[in-house]
Amino acid sequence: MMNVYLGIDVGSVTTKIALIDEKGKYIDSYMTRTQGQPVIAIQKCLDNILSQANGAQYCVKSAGTTGSGRNLAGALIGADIIKNEITAHAVAATSEIPDVQTILEIGGQDSKIIILRDGIVTDFAMNTVCAAGTGSFLDHQAQRLNVDIKDFGDIALQSQSPARIAGRCGVFAESDLIHKQQLGYAVEDLLYGLCQALVRNYLANLALGKDLLPSISFQGGVATNKGMVKAFEQELGCKIIVPDNHQTMGAIGAAMLAMEHHQYTNKETKFKGWKIKDLEFHSITCMCDGCSNNCEVITILEGKQNQQRDDIKKISDIKGNIIARWGGTCGRWDIN
């Protein structure tokens, strides 16, 4: 039985899981699409990380969650620590690149920049609004050009004369791309032009007024795109480091934070066990009428739906094995 620390990063596009040993060394990870069903994605990650173990048995000493769905994941698995993505990515990056001073992170639906000095986060910024600064922007345009996203980077690197595409807005960028496509630009020039447009958008919005010092780590799913790496290197004039496990750095960071928490507190883990992957869950959203805020409170219950929605007039009507509940401004109904 191997003692491990577990981290889960639940994002809007992908859900990641990672395991590290008692010395903080990476063991394994797995990633799947969230597809609007974070509970199923979490269960799939748990199931597959065990399948990849090839017979090895893991004893989870502590578990941590991060990402936009960290509270749900934390309640579901029994996390010992729940942390934001900024902290998780910073911890993972510093463990792999001790002198890292800048972290560029671009995911499917959001992007962020993290500034570190002497291993401490001193500044950060996030973009959760403009699609032109995220991976979905590249995905959508790749489909328009009939290019598999896996081949995007390799094809983009073949460009000799990249197209200048307006990237400050996703709508304008698409219009500009269509116009240049109709003018006969080569596909590789359009692809690398898209990479440069995303980089300009990212730096103009997130990096404005920030001193981006090396070493610079590029993390998140978009870091797989070699065209994006080259575009950042050209724009910043320095080498960009892409960690081996750049797509699961958030989950790795969550596992490291869980390890630190366990070593500091020496408390027994709250992790509910691997059986979570086989359980059934359902959710109910109910309006609280306790005050004028009219908060929508979400309740997660174990088991199949066995209560008619019409029977639920108020939150107190919800019956069953409640796993977690949140969403209220005052915290009156919160259970996690």
KEKE-3310 file (N, C-alpha, C; in steps of 0.2 Angstrom, whole numbers, plus 5000, padded with zeros to 4 digits):
npx = (5004:5004:5007:4999:4996:4982:4976:4963:4958:4945:4939:4930:4931:4939:4943:4955:4966:4978:4992:5004:5019:5025:5036:5033:5035:5030:5018:5007:4994:4978:4967:4951:4937:4925:4912:4901:4896:4902:4902:4902:4913:4923:4922:4925:4938:4944:4941:4949:4962:4965:4964:4975:4985:4990:4988:4994:4991:4983:4985:4976:4983:4980:4969:4966:4957:4955:4952:4937:4927:4930:4924:4913:4919:4927:4917:4912:4922:4927:4938:4953:4958:4954:4958:4962:4965:4976:4985:4987:4993:5004:5011:5014:5022:5033:5039:5043:5051:5061:5066:5056:5048:5037:5021:5012:4996:4985:4969:4954:4943:4946:4960:4975:4988:5002:5012:5028:5039:5054:5048:5035:5019:5016:5008:4993:4982:4967:4957:4941:4931:4933:4933:4943:4955:4958:4959:4948:4946:4956:4952:4940:4943:4951:4943:4935:4945:4947:4956:4964:4965:4975:4985:4988:4998:5010:5008:5006:5019:5026:5024:5029:5026:5016:4999:4992:4981:4967:4966:4959:4946:4935:4925:4928:4940:4937:4930:4940:4949:4941:4940:4953:4956:4948:4955:4965:4976:4988:4985:4994:4999:4988:4985:4997:4996:4984:4989:4998:4989:4982:4992:4995:4983:4982:4994:4991:4980:4981:4994:4997:5006:5013:5029:5036:5047:5060:5063:5051:5036:5025:5009:4994:4981:4983:4997:5002:5002:5013:5015:5010:5019:5030:5026:5024:5038:5044:5037:5040:5054:5062:5066:5053:5047:5040:5032:5033:5021:5011:4997:4991:4995:4988:4980:4991:4997:4987:4987:5000:4998:4989:4997:5006:4997:4994:5006:5008:4997:4995:4983:4970:4964:4950:4946:4934:4936:4940:4928:4919:4919:4910:4897:4881:4875:4864:4858:4849:4841:4836:4826:4829:4819:4821:4825:4826:4836:4834:4842:4849:4850:4860:4859:4868:4865:4866:4863:4850:4838:4824:4813:4799:4801:4790:4786:4795:4795:4802:4818:4820:4811:4818:4824:4834:4851:4861:4875:4882:4879:4877:4878:4870:4870:4872:4876:4868:4862:4873:4882:4896)
npy = (4994:5010:5026:5041:5058:5067:5077:5087:5096:5105:5111:5122:5117:5106:5092:5088:5076:5072:5063:5063:5057:5054:5062:5072:5070:5068:5056:5051:5056:5061:5067:5073:5078:5090:5093:5099:5092:5090:5081:5068:5069:5070:5058:5049:5053:5048:5034:5031:5035:5025:5014:5016:5013:5000:4989:4993:4999:5013:5023:5036:5050:5063:5075:5087:5101:5111:5125:5130:5123:5119:5119:5110:5099:5097:5094:5083:5073:5074:5083:5089:5101:5116:5126:5141:5143:5151:5150:5136:5133:5141:5135:5122:5126:5132:5121:5113:5122:5131:5144:5151:5166:5171:5166:5160:5156:5147:5142:5132:5141:5152:5163:5166:5176:5175:5183:5180:5183:5178:5165:5169:5174:5189:5196:5195:5191:5189:5182:5180:5183:5188:5179:5179:5178:5165:5147:5142:5150:5147:5134:5135:5143:5134:5124:5131:5132:5119:5111:5100:5102:5096:5096:5109:5117:5112:5114:5128:5132:5131:5143:5156:5169:5176:5180:5196:5197:5204:5204:5208:5206:5193:5191:5201:5196:5184:5188:5195:5185:5177:5186:5187:5174:5172:5180:5172:5168:5158:5142:5139:5152:5159:5152:5154:5167:5168:5163:5173:5184:5180:5180:5194:5199:5193:5198:5212:5213:5205:5206:5220:5233:5225:5217:5206:5194:5182:5166:5160:5151:5142:5136:5125:5119:5125:5127:5116:5119:5122:5133:5143:5144:5148:5160:5168:5168:5175:5187:5191:5190:5180:5164:5152:5141:5125:5115:5097:5091:5101:5102:5097:5104:5112:5102:5095:5105:5106:5094:5095:5105:5099:5089:5098:5103:5091:5087:5098:5099:5085:5079:5066:5061:5068:5062:5053:5041:5029:5023:5033:5034:5025:5029:5036:5052:5066:5083:5097:5112:5126:5140:5151:5159:5167:5180:5196:5193:5182:5170:5157:5141:5127:5110:5095:5078:5061:5046:5041:5051:5053:5060:5069:5084:5093:5092:5099:5113:5122:5124:5116:5106:5097:5080:5067:5059:5071:5078:5090:5108:5124:5141:5151:5169:5172:5160:5152:5140:5132:5117:5108)
npz = (5000:4995:5002:4998:4991:4986:4973:4966:4952:4946:4932:4921:4908:4908:4920:4932:4939:4952:4959:4972:4980:4997:4998:4990:4977:4960:4955:4947:4935:4928:4916:4911:4901:4907:4903:4908:4918:4932:4943:4938:4930:4940:4946:4936:4934:4947:4945:4934:4938:4947:4938:4930:4939:4938:4947:4959:4975:4983:4997:5003:5011:5013:5005:4992:4984:4969:4958:4948:4952:4964:4977:4976:4972:4984:4994:4989:4988:5001:5005:5013:5011:5003:4990:4980:4962:4959:4970:4970:4957:4958:4968:4963:4952:4958:4964:4953:4946:4953:4953:4947:4941:4934:4930:4916:4912:4903:4900:4894:4896:4903:4908:4916:4925:4935:4946:4954:4968:4975:4978:4982:4979:4972:4964:4953:4940:4932:4918:4914:4905:4892:4877:4868:4873:4878:4877:4871:4860:4851:4848:4842:4831:4824:4821:4811:4801:4798:4805:4815:4832:4839:4829:4827:4833:4827:4813:4813:4816:4804:4797:4787:4785:4794:4797:4801:4813:4821:4837:4849:4852:4852:4843:4833:4829:4823:4812:4805:4803:4794:4783:4779:4776:4765:4756:4753:4761:4767:4777:4787:4790:4794:4806:4814:4815:4823:4835:4838:4839:4850:4860:4860:4865:4878:4884:4883:4891:4903:4907:4908:4915:4923:4928:4919:4923:4920:4927:4916:4917:4907:4908:4909:4897:4884:4883:4877:4864:4852:4844:4851:4861:4855:4850:4862:4866:4856:4858:4871:4872:4878:4884:4886:4898:4898:4908:4911:4915:4912:4910:4920:4932:4941:4948:4953:4961:4971:4977:4983:4992:5000:5005:5013:5022:5029:5034:5043:5052:5055:5055:5054:5038:5029:5018:5009:5003:4990:4985:4981:4968:4963:4968:4967:4964:4965:4962:4969:4966:4975:4979:4992:5004:5014:5015:5007:4997:4990:4987:4977:4982:4982:4983:4986:4985:4990:4981:4970:4962:4972:4975:4971:4961:4962:4975:4983:4991:4999:5006:5017:5014:5007:5007:5012:5010:5013:5005:5003:5003:4997:4992:4997:5002:5016:5022:5029:5025:5022:5020:5021)
capx = (5000:5008:5004:4999:4992:4978:4974:4959:4957:4939:4938:4924:4932:4942:4944:4961:4967:4985:4994:5011:5021:5026:5041:5031:5036:5024:5017:5003:4988:4973:4963:4945:4932:4920:4906:4895:4894:4908:4902:4903:4920:4927:4921:4929:4946:4946:4941:4955:4969:4966:4965:4982:4990:4992:4988:4996:4985:4985:4982:4976:4984:4976:4966:4965:4954:4956:4948:4931:4922:4933:4919:4909:4924:4929:4912:4911:4927:4930:4944:4956:4960:4951:4962:4960:4969:4982:4989:4989:4997:5011:5015:5016:5027:5039:5042:5047:5055:5062:5067:5051:5045:5031:5017:5007:4992:4979:4964:4949:4938:4949:4967:4978:4995:5004:5019:5031:5046:5057:5043:5029:5014:5015:5003:4990:4976:4963:4952:4936:4926:4935:4935:4949:4961:4957:4960:4942:4947:4960:4948:4934:4945:4954:4937:4934:4950:4947:4962:4963:4968:4982:4990:4988:5005:5015:5006:5008:5027:5028:5022:5034:5023:5010:4994:4991:4974:4965:4964:4957:4939:4934:4920:4932:4946:4934:4928:4946:4951:4937:4942:4960:4955:4945:4960:4970:4981:4990:4983:4999:5000:4982:4986:5002:4993:4980:4993:5001:4984:4980:4997:4994:4977:4984:4998:4988:4975:4983:5001:4998:5009:5017:5036:5037:5054:5061:5061:5043:5033:5018:5005:4987:4981:4986:5004:5003:5002:5020:5014:5009:5025:5035:5023:5026:5045:5045:5034:5044:5061:5066:5064:5047:5048:5033:5033:5031:5014:5008:4990:4988:4998:4983:4979:4997:4998:4982:4990:5005:4995:4986:5003:5008:4992:4994:5012:5008:4992:4995:4976:4967:4961:4943:4944:4929:4938:4939:4921:4915:4918:4904:4891:4876:4873:4860:4857:4842:4842:4830:4826:4828:4814:4822:4826:4825:4841:4832:4848:4848:4854:4862:4860:4870:4862:4869:4858:4845:4832:4818:4808:4797:4802:4785:4785:4799:4792:4807:4824:4819:4808:4823:4825:4839:4858:4864:4882:4884:4875:4880:4875:4867:4874:4873:4879:4863:4861:4879:4884:4902)
capy = (5000:5017:5032:5046:5064:5068:5084:5087:5103:5105:5118:5123:5113:5099:5090:5084:5073:5070:5060:5063:5053:5058:5067:5077:5068:5066:5049:5050:5061:5060:5072:5072:5084:5091:5093:5102:5087:5089:5075:5062:5070:5068:5050:5046:5054:5043:5028:5030:5035:5018:5009:5017:5011:4993:4984:4996:5002:5019:5025:5044:5053:5070:5077:5094:5103:5118:5126:5134:5118:5116:5118:5104:5093:5096:5091:5076:5068:5075:5086:5092:5108:5118:5132:5144:5141:5155:5146:5129:5134:5144:5130:5117:5129:5133:5114:5111:5128:5135:5151:5154:5173:5173:5160:5161:5150:5148:5136:5133:5146:5157:5163:5170:5177:5175:5185:5178:5185:5174:5160:5171:5177:5196:5199:5191:5194:5183:5184:5175:5186:5188:5172:5180:5177:5158:5141:5141:5155:5144:5128:5137:5145:5128:5120:5135:5131:5112:5109:5096:5106:5093:5098:5117:5120:5110:5118:5135:5133:5131:5149:5161:5176:5176:5185:5200:5196:5208:5199:5211:5204:5186:5193:5205:5191:5179:5192:5197:5178:5175:5190:5185:5167:5174:5184:5167:5167:5150:5140:5140:5159:5161:5148:5157:5174:5167:5163:5180:5188:5178:5182:5201:5200:5191:5203:5218:5213:5203:5208:5227:5236:5220:5216:5199:5192:5175:5161:5160:5145:5142:5131:5125:5115:5129:5127:5111:5122:5124:5139:5148:5144:5152:5167:5171:5169:5181:5194:5193:5190:5175:5157:5150:5134:5122:5109:5091:5090:5107:5102:5095:5108:5114:5096:5094:5110:5105:5088:5097:5109:5094:5086:5102:5103:5085:5087:5103:5097:5078:5076:5061:5064:5067:5059:5048:5034:5027:5021:5038:5034:5021:5031:5040:5058:5071:5089:5100:5119:5128:5147:5153:5164:5169:5187:5198:5191:5176:5166:5150:5136:5120:5104:5088:5072:5054:5042:5043:5056:5049:5064:5073:5091:5097:5091:5103:5120:5126:5120:5112:5100:5092:5075:5062:5060:5077:5078:5097:5113:5130:5146:5157:5174:5172:5154:5149:5133:5129:5111:5106)
capz = (5000:4994:5004:4993:4992:4980:4971:4960:4949:4942:4928:4916:4902:4910:4927:4932:4946:4952:4965:4973:4986:5004:4997:4985:4970:4955:4953:4941:4934:4923:4914:4906:4899:4912:4899:4911:4923:4936:4948:4934:4928:4946:4947:4930:4936:4952:4942:4929:4941:4949:4933:4928:4944:4937:4953:4965:4980:4986:5004:5003:5018:5013:4998:4991:4978:4967:4951:4948:4955:4970:4983:4975:4973:4991:4997:4986:4990:5008:5005:5019:5010:4997:4988:4973:4957:4959:4975:4967:4951:4961:4972:4958:4948:4962:4965:4947:4943:4960:4952:4943:4943:4931:4927:4911:4912:4899:4900:4889:4897:4907:4908:4922:4925:4942:4947:4960:4969:4980:4979:4985:4975:4974:4960:4949:4936:4929:4913:4914:4902:4885:4874:4863:4877:4880:4873:4866:4854:4846:4846:4838:4824:4821:4817:4805:4796:4797:4807:4821:4837:4840:4824:4827:4834:4822:4807:4814:4816:4797:4794:4785:4784:4798:4795:4807:4815:4826:4843:4855:4853:4849:4837:4828:4827:4818:4806:4802:4800:4788:4778:4777:4773:4758:4752:4751:4766:4769:4783:4792:4792:4798:4812:4818:4816:4828:4841:4840:4842:4857:4865:4861:4869:4884:4887:4884:4896:4910:4909:4908:4921:4927:4926:4918:4923:4919:4923:4915:4916:4903:4911:4906:4891:4878:4883:4873:4857:4851:4841:4857:4865:4850:4850:4868:4866:4852:4861:4877:4871:4882:4884:4890:4901:4898:4913:4908:4917:4912:4909:4927:4937:4946:4952:4957:4967:4976:4981:4987:4997:5005:5009:5018:5027:5033:5038:5048:5057:5057:5056:5050:5032:5029:5012:5009:5000:4982:4984:4979:4961:4961:4971:4963:4967:4961:4964:4969:4967:4978:4981:4999:5004:5021:5015:5000:4993:4986:4985:4974:4986:4978:4988:4983:4989:4988:4978:4964:4963:4974:4978:4966:4962:4964:4982:4986:4991:5002:5007:5022:5012:5004:5012:5010:5013:5010:5005:5003:5001:4997:4987:5001:5004:5023:5024:5034:5023:5020:5023:5017)
cpx = (5004:5004:5005:4995:4989:4976:4969:4957:4951:4938:4932:4925:4934:4943:4950:4962:4975:4987:5002:5013:5022:5032:5039:5032:5030:5024:5013:4997:4984:4969:4957:4941:4927:4913:4900:4893:4900:4908:4904:4911:4925:4927:4925:4936:4948:4946:4948:4962:4970:4967:4973:4987:4993:4993:4990:4990:4988:4981:4982:4977:4981:4974:4965:4961:4955:4951:4941:4926:4925:4929:4915:4913:4926:4924:4911:4916:4929:4937:4946:4957:4957:4955:4960:4966:4976:4987:4991:4994:5004:5015:5018:5022:5034:5043:5046:5052:5057:5063:5062:5048:5039:5028:5012:5003:4986:4975:4959:4945:4940:4957:4969:4985:4997:5011:5022:5038:5048:5052:5037:5025:5014:5010:5000:4985:4973:4958:4947:4930:4927:4937:4942:4956:4962:4958:4954:4942:4950:4956:4943:4937:4949:4949:4935:4939:4951:4953:4961:4967:4975:4987:4991:4995:5010:5014:5008:5015:5029:5027:5029:5032:5016:5005:4993:4983:4972:4962:4961:4950:4938:4930:4924:4937:4943:4932:4935:4949:4947:4939:4949:4960:4952:4950:4965:4976:4982:4987:4988:5000:4994:4983:4991:4999:4988:4984:4996:4995:4982:4985:4997:4989:4979:4989:4995:4983:4977:4990:5002:5000:5013:5024:5036:5044:5054:5064:5053:5041:5026:5015:4998:4987:4984:4993:5006:5005:5009:5020:5013:5015:5030:5032:5025:5033:5047:5043:5038:5051:5065:5063:5058:5048:5041:5034:5030:5023:5010:5001:4987:4992:4994:4982:4985:4998:4993:4984:4996:5003:4992:4991:5006:5004:4993:5000:5012:5003:4992:4988:4975:4963:4953:4941:4939:4930:4936:4932:4917:4914:4912:4898:4887:4875:4868:4860:4850:4844:4835:4831:4825:4824:4815:4823:4825:4830:4839:4837:4845:4853:4854:4863:4862:4868:4865:4863:4854:4840:4826:4813:4806:4798:4796:4783:4790:4797:4798:4813:4823:4815:4812:4825:4831:4846:4861:4872:4885:4879:4878:4876:4871:4872:4876:4876:4874:4862:4867:4880:4890:4907)
cpy = (5006:5022:5038:5052:5065:5075:5083:5095:5102:5112:5117:5118:5106:5098:5086:5081:5071:5067:5061:5059:5057:5063:5073:5076:5065:5059:5048:5055:5058:5066:5070:5078:5084:5090:5095:5097:5085:5083:5069:5063:5068:5061:5047:5047:5049:5036:5026:5031:5028:5013:5010:5015:5004:4989:4987:4999:5008:5021:5033:5046:5060:5071:5084:5095:5110:5119:5129:5129:5115:5115:5111:5098:5091:5093:5084:5071:5068:5077:5089:5099:5110:5125:5134:5142:5144:5151:5140:5129:5136:5139:5124:5120:5129:5126:5112:5116:5132:5142:5155:5161:5175:5166:5162:5155:5151:5142:5137:5139:5152:5157:5167:5171:5178:5178:5183:5181:5181:5168:5162:5175:5184:5199:5194:5194:5188:5186:5179:5178:5186:5182:5173:5178:5170:5153:5140:5145:5151:5137:5130:5139:5139:5124:5124:5133:5123:5109:5106:5100:5103:5094:5105:5119:5119:5114:5125:5137:5133:5138:5153:5168:5176:5182:5189:5200:5200:5204:5202:5209:5198:5187:5196:5200:5187:5182:5193:5190:5176:5179:5188:5178:5168:5177:5179:5166:5160:5149:5141:5147:5162:5158:5152:5164:5174:5167:5169:5184:5186:5180:5190:5202:5199:5196:5210:5219:5211:5205:5216:5230:5231:5218:5208:5196:5185:5173:5161:5153:5146:5135:5131:5121:5119:5129:5121:5113:5125:5131:5145:5149:5149:5159:5171:5172:5175:5187:5196:5193:5185:5168:5156:5142:5131:5115:5103:5090:5097:5108:5101:5099:5110:5108:5095:5098:5108:5099:5090:5101:5104:5090:5091:5103:5097:5085:5093:5101:5090:5076:5071:5064:5063:5064:5053:5041:5033:5025:5026:5038:5029:5023:5035:5046:5062:5078:5092:5108:5122:5136:5147:5159:5168:5177:5189:5197:5186:5172:5159:5145:5129:5115:5098:5083:5065:5050:5044:5048:5052:5053:5069:5081:5095:5097:5096:5111:5125:5121:5115:5105:5095:5087:5070:5063:5066:5077:5085:5101:5119:5135:5152:5162:5174:5166:5150:5141:5129:5122:5108:5103)
cpz = (5000:4997:4999:4995:4986:4979:4965:4958:4944:4939:4924:4910:4904:4917:4927:4939:4946:4959:4966:4979:4992:5004:4992:4978:4966:4954:4947:4941:4928:4922:4909:4905:4905:4909:4903:4917:4928:4941:4944:4932:4934:4947:4942:4932:4941:4949:4938:4932:4944:4944:4930:4933:4943:4943:4959:4969:4983:4992:5004:5010:5018:5006:4998:4984:4976:4961:4953:4952:4961:4976:4982:4975:4980:4995:4995:4989:4998:5008:5011:5018:5003:4995:4981:4969:4957:4964:4972:4962:4953:4964:4968:4954:4951:4963:4960:4945:4949:4959:4948:4946:4940:4928:4922:4911:4908:4898:4894:4890:4900:4906:4914:4921:4933:4942:4954:4961:4976:4982:4982:4980:4977:4970:4956:4945:4933:4923:4912:4909:4894:4882:4870:4867:4880:4875:4868:4860:4849:4844:4841:4831:4821:4818:4811:4800:4795:4799:4814:4826:4839:4836:4824:4827:4829:4815:4807:4814:4809:4794:4793:4785:4788:4797:4802:4808:4821:4832:4849:4857:4849:4842:4831:4825:4822:4812:4802:4799:4794:4782:4775:4773:4766:4753:4750:4755:4767:4776:4789:4795:4796:4805:4817:4820:4822:4835:4843:4842:4849:4862:4866:4866:4876:4888:4888:4890:4903:4912:4910:4915:4925:4924:4925:4917:4922:4926:4922:4913:4912:4905:4908:4899:4885:4878:4879:4865:4856:4848:4846:4860:4861:4850:4856:4868:4862:4855:4867:4877:4875:4881:4888:4892:4901:4902:4909:4909:4917:4912:4916:4933:4943:4951:4956:4963:4972:4980:4985:4993:5002:5009:5014:5023:5032:5037:5044:5053:5059:5058:5052:5044:5032:5022:5013:5006:4993:4980:4981:4971:4958:4964:4966:4967:4962:4965:4964:4970:4969:4980:4989:5000:5011:5021:5008:4995:4988:4983:4982:4978:4983:4984:4984:4988:4986:4986:4972:4967:4966:4977:4972:4967:4964:4972:4986:4985:4994:5004:5012:5020:5009:5009:5008:5013:5010:5011:5006:5001:5002:4992:4991:5002:5012:5026:5029:5032:5022:5024:5018:5021)
residu = (MET:MET:ASN:VAL:TYR:LEU:GLY:ILE:ASP:VAL:GLY:SER:VAL:THR:THR:LYS:ILE:ALA:LEU:ILE:ASP:GLU:LYS:GLY:LYS:TYR:ILE:ASP:SER:TYR:MET:THR:ARG:THR:GLN:GLY:GLN:PRO:VAL:ILE:ALA:ILE:GLN:LYS:CYS:LEU:ASP:ASN:ILE:LEU:SER:GLN:ALA:ASN:GLY:ALA:GLN:TYR:CYS:VAL:LYS:SER:ALA:GLY:THR:THR:GLY:SER:GLY:ARG:ASN:LEU:ALA:GLY:ALA:LEU:ILE:GLY:ALA:ASP:ILE:ILE:LYS:ASN:GLU:ILE:THR:ALA:HIS:ALA:VAL:ALA:ALA:THR:SER:GLU:ILE:PRO:ASP:VAL:GLN:THR:ILE:LEU:GLU:ILE:GLY:GLY:GLN:ASP:SER:LYS:ILE:ILE:ILE:LEU:ARG:ASP:GLY:ILE:VAL:THR:ASP:PHE:ALA:MET:ASN:THR:VAL:CYS:ALA:ALA:GLY:THR:GLY:SER:PHE:LEU:ASP:HIS:GLN:ALA:GLN:ARG:LEU:ASN:VAL:ASP:ILE:LYS:ASP:PHE:GLY:ASP:ILE:ALA:LEU:GLN:SER:GLN:SER:PRO:ALA:ARG:ILE:ALA:GLY:ARG:CYS:GLY:VAL:PHE:ALA:GLU:SER:ASP:LEU:ILE:HIS:LYS:GLN:GLN:LEU:GLY:TYR:ALA:VAL:GLU:ASP:LEU:LEU:TYR:GLY:LEU:CYS:GLN:ALA:LEU:VAL:ARG:ASN:TYR:LEU:ALA:ASN:LEU:ALA:LEU:GLY:LYS:ASP:LEU:LEU:PRO:SER:ILE:SER:PHE:GLN:GLY:GLY:VAL:ALA:THR:ASN:LYS:GLY:MET:VAL:LYS:ALA:PHE:GLU:GLN:GLU:LEU:GLY:CYS:LYS:ILE:ILE:VAL:PRO:ASP:ASN:HIS:GLN:THR:MET:GLY:ALA:ILE:GLY:ALA:ALA:MET:LEU:ALA:MET:GLU:HIS:HIS:GLN:TYR:THR:ASN:LYS:GLU:THR:LYS:PHE:LYS:GLY:TRP:LYS:ILE:LYS:ASP:LEU:GLU:PHE:HIS:SER:ILE:THR:CYS:MET:CYS:ASP:GLY:CYS:SER:ASN:ASN:CYS:GLU:VAL:ILE:THR:ILE:LEU:GLU:GLY:LYS:GLN:ASN:GLN:GLN:ARG:ASP:ASP:ILE:LYS:LYS:ILE:SER:ASP:ILE:LYS:GLY:ASN:ILE:ILE:ALA:ARG:TRP:GLY:GLY:THR:CYS:GLY:ARG:TRP:ASP:ILE:ASN)
# end
